[in-house]
Each structure stands twice: as structure tokens, then as C-alpha cells.
Amino acid sequence: MTPLGAAALAERRARREEQREAEEAAACPFAPKLNEISVRLAEGSEGGGQPVLARMQAWSAGRCERQREREQALEEEEAALFTPSISEATQLLLTARPGRLSETEEERTVRLARTDPLVREEWRAAAEAASLARHPFAPRIDGISARIARPKSDDELMRDPRGKARRASAVEAWRRAEEEGRTFAPRLSAASEAIAARVTDRLHPADQATLSERVQAEMRERA
């Protein structure tokens, strides 16, 4: 309540009090007579012999003054308290999301793993919908373009002849690079070459000496 409102309220109370006293005095036939000593004692009391309105106005003013003193004392006490410096991020967290300050480690893990991604996905979907609403262009895709854009399975990629040709070309290029990088070139006799050729044909793909030979053996088996 403002000081003006408190003063007006006190004035109304004082008027009601004076009216009540006047009504009581009119209804009461007893009218005592006070001597000088009694008058001086009454004037030296807390009210000072003032009328009711003056006493209530003085009490209201004192009450407002005491309220201001209490508020000033509280401000001085708060100013004397320890106030640590807070970063901008913490200040933003205090004002925007105060609930996160009291969350536990488990709640924080759940929020980072589940809640925040869902919120970000909702924001992304809303932004995408708003962007599409601003751009009404909607291209028409025919059947051929749809089949080209469709992702192929692993089986389709393996049966693709162009893919097979590219893989074979890559294997051949790797084999040539491997052969060019070899410095050791042993000389074998005709008999040793014939024995090695017969043994190589009977070896399992996993027992081949080089990667190129294993790849070629697997390609022969698939063919």
C-alpha cells in the first residue's frame, strides 16, 4: 500500500472513531469533570491530549516510516551478501531454464540422449514445413527418375555388370602395382614352373599366395 493510501485509510478510520465516540458520548449521560492535575496527566500521556484523527495520522506516518526503515535495512543487508560473478551462459540458464540447475546426472543424460534430439527434430520439421510453405514449387518425377533415385540393394550392386567391370579393373590395377613394387624376382626352371602351376590350381582360395590370386579364384567360383 502506498503512503497516500495508508494516510487516507487512517483518516477514514479516525473519522469513524470520532463518530463512534460522539455517539457514545451522546448516549452516555455520565460526564465526569477533570481537575487541572488530571488534564496535565492526560496531556503528558502517549497521545498528548490530541484528538483521535491527529493520533491516527501520527501513527500511520510512524508506521510508514518504520516500513521504509525496514526496507532500507533489508537492502543494505542484501548488498553486504556475497554475490559471485555469473557468466552469460549461466545467467541465460537461470532466466530461461531454471529447472536444469537442479537436474541430476541421470536426468541430464536422458535429456541429452532423448529429449533434446526430439526437440531438435521437431524444430527442424517445423522449419522445413515453413520453408516448403514459402516455396510452392513441387517438381514431378517420372518412373525412370524414381527408379534411378531409388537406392540399390547389395545384391543388385553385385549383379551390376558395370560394377563388376569396375571391380575387375581395380583388382587388375592393384595387381600391376603390386607386381611393379616387387624387387625380388626368382628364376624358376621349367619343371618348377609346371609343378607350381599344378599345385596352384588345386589350392583353396584362402591358401593362395597373393590377394590378387585369392580375388581371381573367388571370381571364378562366383562365375
N, C-alpha and C positions, 0 to 999 in steps of 0.2 A: 504494500500500500504506500502511495506517495505521501509526502508530508502534508500537502494540501488536503488530500482525502482524509488523513488522520485528524487534522485540525477541524475539518467540517464534521466528522463523526463525533469528536469530543464536544463540539459546540452543540450539536443536537442532543447529545446525552445530558449536557449541562442544562439545557432548556427544559428537557423532560424532568430533570431532577428538581429544578426550581419550581416547575409547575406542580410536581408532586408535593414538595414542601409547602407550597402555598395552599394546596388543597388540604393537606393535613393540618396546617395552622388554622385554616378557616373552620375545619370540622372539630378541632380541639379547643374547648373553652379555657383550658389552662394556659395562662400567660405569666410565667414567673418574672420577677423583677430582679435584675442583676445589679449588684453594687459595683463600685469602681474597681475593687480588687479582683472580682470575678471577670470584669471586662478586660483588665490588663493581663490576667492569666490566659484568657481566650486569645487575645491578640498575640501573645508570645508563643502560642502552640504552633504546630506544623502548618496549619492553614493560614496563620497570621491574621485571622479575622476577616479574610477575603470572602467574597461571595462564591457560590458554587461554580459559576461559569469561569471565573478567574482561576480558581483552584484546578479545575479540569483542564483548562488551556495550559496552565503551567505544567501539569502532569503529562499532558500529551507532548509538549515541547521537550520535556526531560526525557520522555520515552524515545522520541525520535533522535535526540542527541546520544542517548545510550546505544541505540541501534547503529548509528554511524560510528561510534567508537568501537563497537564490537566488529563491524565490517572492516574498519581500518586495521584493527589488531590482527584479524584473520589474514588480510592481505600482507601485512608485514611478516606474519609467521610463514606464509606460503613462499614469500620472496626469500626468506632465510633458509628454506629447504634445499637439499641437494638436487640439482636438475642436470642430469648427464646430457651431453650433446648427442643428438639423434641424426642419423643420416637421412637423406631424402627418401631412400627406399623404405626404411623403417617408418618414417613419417607417413608415407603413402600407404603402407600396410596398416598402420594404426587407424587411419581415416577411412580407407576403402574396405579392408578386410580384417577387422579386429579379431574375428574368430580364429584366424590362423595362428595367432600368437599363443594360444593355449592348446593347440593340437599336439597329440602325441606323435612319436616316431612312426608308429604303425598307421595312424590316420594320415600322416604326411605321405607315407609310401603308397597307401591306397589312392590318395588324391592324385599323386604324380603318375601312377600307373594306370588308373581307370578313369577318374573323374575329369581331370584336365584334358586328356585326349578326346573324351566325348564332347566336352565343351568346345574344344578347338574344332572338332569335326562339325558340330552344329554351326559354329561361326563361319566355317569355310563353305558349308552348304548354303547358308543364308546369303553369303557374299556372292557365291556362284549363281544362285537364283536371281539375285538383284542384278548381276551383270547380264545374265541372259534376258532378263526383262527389259533392260535398256537396249539390247541389240536383238531385234526381232528376226534377223537373218537365220533361216533354217535350211541348210542345203539338203538336197535329195540325193541319196546314194543308191545306185542301181545294184543289181545282183552280182555283177562281176566285181565291182569295187568292194562290195561287202565280203565276197569270198577272198579277195586279195588281203583285205584288212583283218580277216579272221586269223587269230594265232593258230599255227600248225602244231600238231602233236609231235612227240618224239618219233613215233613210228612213221608219220608222213615225212618228217625230215630225213629219216634214214633211207626211205624208198625214193627220195627225190634224186633223179639222175644227175642234175646239176650239182647237188650236194655231194654225191659220190665222186663226180669228176673233180670237184674242188678238193675233197679229202685225198684222193689219189695223187693229185698234183702236189699237195702239201707234203704227203709222205715221200714222194719222189724227190722233191726239193730238199727235204730233211736228209734223205739217204745220200744224195750227192754231196751235201755239205758235210755229212759225217765222213764220207769216203775221202773228200778233199782234205779234211782235217787229220787224217791218219798219216803218220810218218813211218810206221813200221809196215813193210811190205815183204813178207817172207816169200821165198821161192819154193814152189812145190813141184815135185816130179809128177809125171803123168799118172803113175799108179796111185800116188797120194790124192790127187785131184779126183780120180774116179772113186776111190774109197770114200772120200768126204762127201761127194755128191750123192752116193747111195745112202750114207748114214743120215744126211740132212733131210732127205725125202721121207725117212721113216721116223724122224723126231716129232714129238708133240710140240704144238706152238709155244708152250711155256718153256721148252728146252732149247729153243733157238738161241743162237749166239748173240744176235743183234735185234734191236727193236724193229728195224725195217723188215727183217725176216719174219718176226712174230706177226707184224701187221699184215704182211702179204699172206701168211698162212691163214690168218683169221678171215681175210677177204676171200680166199679160195674156198674156205669152208662155208661162208655165207652164200657164195655164188652157187 
